[in-house]
Amino acid sequence: MAAETVDVPASRLQVPRSIEQVGKLTRYQFREYLRSRRFLALAAIVLVIGVIITTVIAYFRGSLISDNLGFYGTFWGGGADIVIVLSAVFFGGDAIAGEFQNKTGYFLMGLPVRRSTVYLGKYIAAFLASVAIMVIFLAIVLANGVYYFSSSAFPWQIGLSLILAIIYLGAVLGATFLFSSLFKTSAYGFVLTAILFLFGFTLLEDLVTALVKIEPWMIISYASSTIGGVFSSSVNWGLRGTVTTMTTMVGRRAVTTTTYTSGIAEGIVIMIVYLVLTAAAGLVLFEREEFT
């Protein structure tokens, strides 16, 4: 008896296109983040930070909320940096290194999928999860703003500041993925990102300003100041930073201090350059790593 032949549609035999694979991997990874303990833990941390901010505002009400721009510049501009770095550490620290450390890359790389597709899908998923955490923090800040400023609680600067924060998030995640691709142990990605973006870059910025006395445009933390800087009445929109010189008397000696403030356009360029360079370097490293 002749064997039966089954016609399989050509569409079922074709490997999905890269863009489709990116979408599927992103959806899967994003769902994993939302269901993970790390997302709940980070959301709880952000809520605790929000409660502390709300308590501080209520206690020092007179001196902290004289106007809505000053309020958002202080609490959203200052708190968003920390939330962004924590999100990048939680969601991006082991995104690539985990494939080597947990041996999951052996199974994933055996599928007909490009490494660039895996990299991009994981990056987008981590980015979306981080944005979700940012929205939680922003909602807390806006709730305080509505309570104290009612109809004037939503200045147009908050929208621009959110865009700047999202660009900065992309740059921080790019660096996090670079560290995650550079090392095969997740702990290095976590530690390096946290130390550099919470302390290291800020310290380096201060050293460049104090010792070399030039604008620290090459340091990413310098650009992140634009997130809160848009709320300033003397905001600089240009491609060059603002220089402020202050002379104070220490005993009989005059001490001159110079500070630099990034322009908004300048900050955007710096953050985008960091995003492109670090993300591309991380992808190159991931492409060259071998699963042995």
C-alpha angles and dihedrals in degrees: 000000000000116000116248119244121217120210111222116198112252090233090065092053095052121094110239115258118259093253090053091048090051090052094049094045091047093051092047095047093044091053089049091053093049091050095044128103090235091064092050091045093050092045088052091050091051091049090052090050088050092051091050091049091048091050093048092049092050093048098045095032099142098051100038106045105044089131136005096242092055090047095054093040091055104040106025094033092048100037099043092068092058094045091050094051093046091049092050091049094048098045104026106032095086100021094111104012089055090064088062099035096047094036091233089127090072090066097037095049090050090068123085093262130117121240090233088058091053091046094049094044092051092045094052092046092051089046093052093046090050092049089053090056090047090053090054091054092044090051090055092050092046091049089057090046092052091050095052103031104025109185094015093051095106111059116180089246091073091067093050091045090053090052090051090049091052091051090049090049089055091052094048091048090049090056091044092053089048091056091043090053093044095057130041092214120079094215092069092055091050096046099042094049093047095046097043099045098037098041117350103064092042091052091047090050091053092048093050091049096045101039107026094029096213132122107276094223091143093067120084095215088063090061094046090067087078089074090073096022094074089071093060118106089224096048116164112223097182139099094255128066126245117251119213121187122194127183120201131177117241103187104308093335125094113222118197119205122193122198130183128211120196120239115236095243090043091052092050091052093048093049094047091049090051090048095051097043098045096042092048092047091050091051092050091052092047091050091053099044116103125216101228 
